[in-house]
Amino acid sequence: MQKIAIGFIRLKFKVLAAFSKKIAAEKAFQLFCTPSAKPIKKMPAIFEKAELINFKFDELTIQGYRWNHPQQHKVLIIHGFNSAAYKFSYYIEAFIKKGYEVLAFDAPAHGNSEGKTTNALKYSEMIKKVIELYGPINNFMAHSFGGLALCLALENNIDDQNTKLVFIAPATETTSAIDTALSMLHLKNIEVRKEFDKVIFNASGKPTEWFSMKRSLQNINAKILWFHDEADDTTPVKDVLKIKEENLPNIQFIITKGLGHRKIYYDAEVKKQVVDFL
């Protein structure tokens, strides 16, 4: 059924692209901003102990969870695209045992938060709102798309070497993500790509290349621990290695083998190093 669905979507975009490159790009952008994950009814047991918190953002209700409040030290967990806060239940008890207040939120259009679409800029603005309402926060852990959103939220806003960030398989370069997505749709057409970049610029006032961790990290002085798997098929390690080659003194890279994009945050050794670092 999945193959049939993907085939239908590809055919749809082939027809759209033949009719109008601009419309095909606009529809592709909308598709890429629309998560498919459904609201979660049965949460992990640790979430039954959470304090439910929420706030309004862009007229949407954002669902959050808090444990061990109040504490001097706080850690914010930031999930990726098509994911939700509950996916990181594996870490919550460990952070609590360390004496931290733990915060986690479902991004717009994810988990139990409202909305139909989201993008990196919107997610980053939501993170800023979380810090404003529930901060100060000096410890962050982000996976995948959440890593890029966190960078955009923190650059030029936190100039504190006591702040610690953990990135687990972050979405390093938006240009690479778009290339992969358009390839999946069989839309590897230079004119469609140009129109796609125009959609991003019109929506944000920024070129596609601006949505880059390589760029934004130049403006962040926090201590960073970065995990990435050499076989990650979602956020390619080649983009990470370009940053690693710059030898930024505040970033420690750990390249794993055989964990891919999602198993990596369930790995016991990765978890231990994350908790020890934070």
N, C-alpha and C positions, 0 to 999 in steps of 0.2 A: 504493500500500500504506500509506503514511503517513497519507493522508486516511482510509482505512478504519479504521486503528488509532485515530486521534484520534476519529473518529465513534463507535467502539465504546466508548472510554473515557468520552466525554461521555454516552452513553446509560447506561452503568453508573452514573455519578454522579447522573444524573437520577433513576434508580430508587432509588438509595441515599438521596438527599435526600428523596424522597417518603415513604420508609419511616422514616428517622431522620436529622434534621439533624446530630445529634451523631456518628453513625457516618460520615456523608458527610464531615464535617469531619476526623475522625480519619484516615480513609483518604486524604483529600486531603493532609493534613500528611505522612503516610508517603510518599506519592508524591513530594511536593516535596523530601523529604530523601533520595531515592533517585536517585543519578546513573545515567545509562544508558551512559556511556562504558566501554569494555572495557579490560583491561590491555594495555599496549603491548609488542609483541614486537620490533619494529624501531625502535630509537631513532635520533635524529640522531647524526651522527658524533662531535660534541663529547661526547656521553654515553659513548662508548667510552673516553674519557680520564678519566672521572670516577672518584673513589674512592666506592665504594658504602658507605653507612652506613645503619644502621637502629636503631630503638629500639622498646620496647614502650610502648603507650599504650592505656589501657582494654582491655588484653589483646589488642590488635591490633598487628601488626608494621607500622610506618610506614617506608616506603622513602625514603631520601634519597640525595643526590648532592653530592659536594664536589669542588671544584677549587682548585688553587693553595694548598694548606694546607702550612704555617701562614703566615698573614700578620697584620699588626697590624690592618688594616682589613678588615671583612667586610661582605658584602651578602647578604641573604636574599631570594630570589624566591618570591612567594606567588601561586599560580594561583587561578582562579575555579572556579565550580561546573561540573561536566561537563567539566573540563579536566584538565591534568596538568602536571608540571614541564617536560616536554619541549617544550611549546608555546613556551617562552621561551628556546630554544636560541640565538635571534637575538641575545640580550644577553650571553650567557655569555663569549664570546671578548673582547668589548669590556671587560667588567669585569676579566677576567684581565689584559688589556693595561694596564689602569689600576693593576695591582698589588694588586687585591683578592682575598681569599679569597671564593669564591662558594659559596653553599649553596642548595639547592632540595629540596623534599620534596613527595611526593604526599600530598594530604590523605586522611583516612580515607575508604575506599570509592572512591578515585580512583586512576587510574594503576596502579602496582604495589604500592600499600598495601592492607592487608587491610580488610575491613569491607563492609557493605551499605548503610549510611545515614550521613549526617552532617548537622550543622546549624551555625549560626554560633557557638554557644557551644562546641560540641565542637571546632570548627576553631580557635577562639581559644585554647582550653586546649592544643591541640597546638602552636600557635605558642609559647606560654609555655614548654612543655617543650623545644622546640628551642632557645630562648634560654638556658634553664637548662643544657642539655647541651653546647651548642656556642658559646655566647656568650663574652664580651659581643659584641653585634651593634648597630651604630649606623646601618646603612644598610638600608633595606627598599624593595622594589618590589612592589606588589600590584595585581592586576587583579580587577575585578568583585566577586564574593562574597568573595574574599580580602581586599579592602579593608575591608569591614565587620568581618571576623574579626580583621584586624590592629588596627583601632581598639579593639575589645573587649579584645584581648590587652594593648595598651600603655597604655590609660587607667589612670591612678592607679598605674602601675608604672614609667613612664619620665618623669622630669621633667628632661629634658636637652636644651637647645637645640642641642647638637652632634649630636643624632640627626636623621637626614634620612629622610623618607618620600616615596615617589612613589606616587601613586594613579593608575591608568589605568582610567577608566570604572568606578569602584567602585559597589557596590550600596549606595546612599546611604540609602534608607529602606525598611525591611522592610514597612511598611504598603503602600507602592506596589507592591512585588514581589508581595505577597499579592493585592492587587486585580487585578493583571495575570494572575496564575496562575488565580485563581478565574474570571475573565472568560473565559480560554481554555477552561476546563472547562464554561462556561455555568452556573456556580454563583454568579451574582451575586444571592445571596439573603441578606438582612440577618441572618436567623436562622442560616444556615450560617456566615456571617462571625463572628457572636458566638461560636458554638461553636468555630470555628477559633482565635479569640483565647484561648478557655479552654484549648484544647489546649496552646498555647504557654506560657501561664501555669503550667499544671500541670506541664509538663516542665521549666521553667526557674525558676519563682518570679518571673518578670519579665513585665510587660505587653508587648504587641507593640511599643508606641511606644518602649520602652527600647532596642530593637535598631535604633538610629539613629546614623548618623555625625554628624548635626547635634548630637545630644546628647553623644556620647562625645568629640568634638573639643574640647569645652569643657574637657576634662581632659587635653589633650595639648599640650605646649609645643614639640614638635619642629618643625623647618623642613619645610614640605610643598610639594611641587610636584604639582598636580592637573590631569590631562588628561581632557577629556570632549568627546564629539562632540555637536553640536546635534541630530543626527538619530539618536541612540542609541535603539533600540527595545526595549532590554532594561533599562537603568538610566536612566530619563528625566532629561533635563538640567534639567527644571523643579525637581526636588528639589535639584540642585546649585546652581542660581541662588539659592535661598533661603539657602544657606550663604554664597555669594559676597557677598550683600547685607549680611552682618554685618561684612564688612571685617576679618576676623581678621588681625592683622599677620603671623602665621607661615605663612599659606597664599597661594601664588601659583597662580592659575587660568589654564589655557590651554584655550580652547574652540575645537575644530576643526570643520571642515565636510567632510562627505562620507566620513568614515572609519568611522562606525557604532560598533558595540560591540567588534568583533574586529579589523578591519583597522587600528584605531588603534595597537595595540601592534606592528604590523609596519612602520609608517610610518617612513621613514628619518629624517625631521626630528624626530619624537617620540623615536626612539631616541637621536639625538644630544643632545637636550636632557636626556633622562633621565641619560645617562652623564655629561654635563658637570655636572649638578646634584649627582649623588652623588659 
